[in-house]
Amino acid sequence: MRSMNDLISLRGKRVVIRCDFNVPLDGDTITDDGRIKAALPTLGKLREAGARITVLAHLGRPKGQVNPKYSLAPVAKRLGELLGTEVKLATDVVGPSAIEVSRSLTDGQIALVENVRYEPAEESKDAAEREALAAKYAELGDIYVSDGFGVVHRKQASVYDIAQKLPSAAGELVAKEVEVLSKITTDPERPFVVVLGGAKVADKLAVIDNLLKVADTLIIGGGMAYTFLQSKGYGVGKSILDASQVDVCAKYLADAEAAGKKILLPVDVRIAAGMDFEARTVVGEVETVAADAIPADKEGLDIGPETEKLYAETIRNARTVFWNGPMGVAEIPAFANGTAAVAKALTEVPGLTVIGGGDSAAVVRDLGYADSQFGWISTGGGASLEYLEGKQLPGLAVLEEEN
């Protein structure tokens, strides 16, 4: 994969860079600027080299329509604060404003065009439509740098097609993401423990399938745990369940045992009659029961205290840990304990810890942990999972091709 080290004589060159600035907002306030901070090493290196930088990025899902709700204005403001310089913002994506702003840059200056997803062709399935848009992006620069790891699993105009229009390379962030994820899938220090949570077991089946080949232990939590518990013959009450995957989960348990590996499941769970997710409240009382004793009228919503101890001890004794997905409905305080226990254990690992983006990254920051307390926090939940599934990611593959 071509890297920034392959780019020479950047002074005065116009560089178009794709970043992932899809940050959470409360009105106009950014509530987690982790993805913006993650781009600073690459942007700083380009500025030092004297490049004239035009940033492409998206925010939310405006679905090809201009929508002020998804404007990158708050991002431009925060990026300017972090860099200590003005970041110009074009009022369009590839129109007169973008062209004028890009051409006005001097050495070391940086500008942002508006949300690339305002353009219908950005996410089009029609290659010709994407290619036509990519040609307009290419008019904004002489060189393309891919630094939005959160979108490299997408075949989109600003990720894939533009890399075929300009000399291109991976930015510092994308290169580091690939380095870390490659290490844990090919040469992890052992014991290697994988912690998987989240709601749907189907979302993680391919990851389980691939990582069972290399991991020593898989820890299962979150809503997906109940399909595994059902596969052991346990009743799971009203807990989230993917009945179509029960046999698949049973096979994974058998395969792991045959290979001398472990899949750890909850031994106890926190339950309630239900929850109001929007109000972040519990319906009825919260109880803790054994994993094989969930009442028919109750719902498992977090791992229990004994499971917390089991999981935390297993994590602390590892040398490499990958974690993706909360252990319960962590947005509700009564069901955040399991996720908090996993996060704390990760800070105590005497080796490499990798948090696979998405909800897990947001949770550890909400809990007050600094990014530096973990080995690596991925900026791409979906991208990191697809990489761990062994899939070829279009935005990476295109950087290996000759322009």
N, C-alpha and C positions, 0 to 999 in steps of 0.2 A: 504494500500500500504506500503510495507516495505521501511523503510528509512535508512539513514546512521547511525542513532542512534542504529539501530539493529545490526550494525557491530561492533564487539569488537576485541581487540588485533590485530590491523592492522600492528603493527611494524614488518617489515620484510616480510609481506605478499605481494604477487604480485597482484595488482589490475588492471583489464582491465576496462577502462571507455570509454563510448561512448559520445563524445561531438559533438556539431553542430558548425563546423568551416567553414561553407559555406559562406564565406565573399566575398564582391565585390572586384575585382582587377582591377587596371589600369596597365597593364604589370605585374611587380612583386610587385607593391605597393598596399597595402591594403587601400582602401578608407574609409572603415567603420569597425572598429575593435570591434563593440558592442558585437557581439556574442562571441568573444574571452574573452572579459572582463567579460561577464556573467558567464563564467565557472570558474573564479578565486576563488570564495568562496569555491567551492567543491574541486578544485585542492589544494588550500591552506590547507584545513582541512585534506586532505589525506596526504599531505607532512608533516604537523605537527605531524600526527599520526605515521609517519615513514613508510608509505606504499611505495612500489616500483611500480610506475605508468606507465602503457602503454596505450596511448590514441588512440582510433579508431575514425576517422572522415572522412568526404567527402568534396569535393569541386567541384561544377559544375556538369556536366553530361557527363563524359567520356564514358559512355555506355559500360562498361566492357573492355575497351581498355586502355593500358598504354599510357598516353598523357602528356608530360612535361608541357603543358599549364595548366593542372589541378593539378600540384604537390603541396603538402602541405609545400614545403620549405619556402615560405613567412610566412606561419602560424607558423611554428616552430620557425622562427626568431623572430616574433612579440611576441609570447607567452613567449619566453625566456626573451625578454626585459621587459615584464610586470611582470614576476615572479622574475626577477633579478637572473636568473640561466641559465645554458645551458640546452637546450631541444634537445636531440638527435633525429635524424630523420632516420628511416630505409629506405632503398632504395626499399623495396618491402612491401607487405601487410602481408602475412603469410609465406613468404619464409625464406631462411637462414639468411638474414639480419635482419628481424623482430625478429626471434628467438634469434639471437646473441645479438641484442640491448636490448631486453627485459631481457635476462638472465644476462646482464652486469650491470643492475641497482643495486644501493645500496639504503639503507633506505632514503626515502625522494627525491629520484631522479625521473625524469620524461622523458619519451620518446614518440615519435609519430611514428606510422607506416605510410606508404604512403596511399594515397587516397583509402578508402575501395571500392569505386565504380570502381577501376581498375579491381576488381574481378567480372567476369560475374555472379557468383552465388549470389552476395550480394543482388541484386534486383530481383532475379529469382522468378517466380510464382510457381516453382517446390519446394515443401517443402523439399524434400530429398536433392536437390542441396544446398539449403540454410543451411540445417542442417549439411551437410558435411563441409561447410565453417565455420559454427559456431563452430564446433568441433576443427578446427584449431585455431580460435580466442581463444577458451578456453584453449589451450595449452600455451597461453601467460600469464595466470594468475590463481589465486586461487579464486578470487572474481570478480564479475561484478557490476559496478555502471552505471546506466543509467542517463545521464545528458544532452542529446541532445533533448530538448523538440521539436525542429523543425522537428524531424523525428519520434516522437512517434506514429504518425498516420499511419506509414508505417510498414508493416509486412516484415522486412528485416533482414538479417542474423545478423548484428551487433546491431540490435535494439530489435528484438523479439526472435530469435532462440537461441542466446547465453545466454539469461536470463534463459533458460531451461537447460543449461549445467553447470552453476556455481551458487553458492549462490549469490543472487542478491538483489540490493536495488536501490531506487531512490536517485539521487544526490540532493544537496541543490537547484539547479536551477529548476529541474523538480518538486520537492516538493513545491517550492514557486509558480511556474506557476499554479499548480493544486489548491493550496490554494486560490490564487487570483481569478481564473476563477470560482472556486466552489462558492466563496462568492458572486460574482455578479450574478450568476444564481440561487442561493438558498436563499440568505439573504442580498440583497443590501439595503443600506441606500437610502431613497427616498427624492426627485424624482430621478428615475433611467432613464437616457437618453442614447440611443444607436445611434451612428452616423455611417452610412454605406455609403461608396462610392465605387469607382472603376468602371470599364467599363461594366461588364456583370451582369445583374440582376439575371440571372440563377445561378451564383456562390453564391448568397447570399439568395436564396429563403428559404432554410432549416433553415438558421440563423434567418431570419425574422419570420418564422413560429414558431420557438422555443422561441425567445426572446419577441415576442408579448405577450406571456403568463406571462412574468415577468416584462418587461419594462413599464414605464409610457409613454414615448415618443420615437418614432423612427424618426430620421432625415435622409433624403435620399438626396444624392448628387452624383456627378460623372456621368459617362455615363448611369448608371442604372436608374437615375432619369427620363430620357426621356421616358422610357417604362411606368413609373408611370404617367407621364404627358399625354401621349397618352391615357392611360386608363381613364382619365378625359375628353377625347374628344378634347384635344388640338392638334394642328398640331405641329410637332417637326422638320420640314424641313429635312435637311440631317443629323440630329443628330443620334448618335448610337441608335439603336432600336432593341429590341427582340420582334418581332410581336407575337411570339408564347406564350409570357408570359403576354400580355396585359390584358387578362381576369383574370389571377391569381392576377396581381397587383390591379385590380379593386376590387377583392374579399378581399384582405388585407385591402384596404381602408375602405370598408364597415364593415369588422369584427372589425377593430380598433374603428370605430365610435360606433358600437353596444356595445363594451366593455368599452366605456368611455375613450379610449386611443387616443393618437394623432400620426399621421404620418405626419410629416412636409415635404413639397416639395418646390422646389425653386419657389419664386414669381417673380424673374427676373434672366436672364442669360446673360453671355457674349458670343457673337457669332462672327463668321467670315465665310468667304467663304470656309475655310479649313485650313490645317496646313501641314507643312513638319516636321514630327516627328524626322527624322534622323538629319535634319539640325537645329531643335529646333526653327523653324520660323513660322510665321503666313502668310497665303495667304490672301491678302487684308487687310482691316481695321477691327479692333476690335470694336464692338458696344455692347451696353447693351440694351436689350429689355425685356418687360414683358414676363413671362413664357408662356402666351397664345398668344404671337404675334411673334413667330419665323418665319421668312420668309421661303418660300419653298426652296430657293436656298442657305440658310445659315445653319450653324452647331453650335449647342450649345456646348461650350468647357469649361465652368466654371460657377459656380453660380455667380450671380450679387451682387452688393453692398448692396441692401436692404435685400437680402437673407442672406448675411454675418451677418448683424445686427440681424436678426431674429434668426439665428442659434446660434450666439455667446451669445445672451441674454439667450436663452433656456439652453445652456450648462452651463453658469455661475451660473444659478439658481438651478442647479442640485446638488445632493450630491454624486451620483455615475455616472460615464460616461465611456462607452466603445466605442472606435473608431477604425474602420478598413476601409481603403480605402480613397484616395484623392477625393476632391470635383470637381476637373477638371483635365486637362492635366498639372499637376504641373511641369513636366519637362520643359515646355515652360514658361518663365517668365510672359508672358502676361496672362496666365491662371493659375497662382499659387496663386492668391490673396485669393480665397475662402478657399483653403487648409491652407494658412497661418493664416487666420482669425480663423479657427477652432482650429488650434494648439495654438494660443495665448489665446483663450478662455479657453482651457483645463488647462493652467497654472494658471488660476484664479478661479478654482473650489475649494470650501471649503470642499472637500471630496476626495473620491478615484477616480482617473482617470487611465484608463487602455488603452494602445495603443496596438492593436492586431497585432503587428509584420508587416512583409512584407513592402510594399511601405510606409505605414504610419510611421513606425519606421525610415526608411531612410529619409523621408521628414523632420521630426522634427529635425533630426541631421543636415541635409543640411541647415535648417533655422537658425541653431546656438543655438538651445536649448540643455541644458544638460539633461541627462537622469533623474537626480535628481529633475527636475522641474515637473515630472509627477509621479503619484503613482507607476505605473508599465509599463514597455515596454516589451511586450512579445517577445520572440526570435523565435516564430513559428507562422507565418501568417496562413498557411494551418491548422496546428495542433490546433491553438486556435479557428479557425472557426469551425472545426469539433467537438471540445469539446463543443462549444456553440450550435451546432446543436443537441447535446445530443447523439452523436455517441459514441460507445465504441472504444477507441483507443488501438490497439494491444500492443503497447509499454508500456502502463500503465497497461492494464489488466494482462499482463504476470508477473508484479511485485506483483500482488495480489495472484498469485498462489503459491502453495507449491512446492519447488524444491525437 
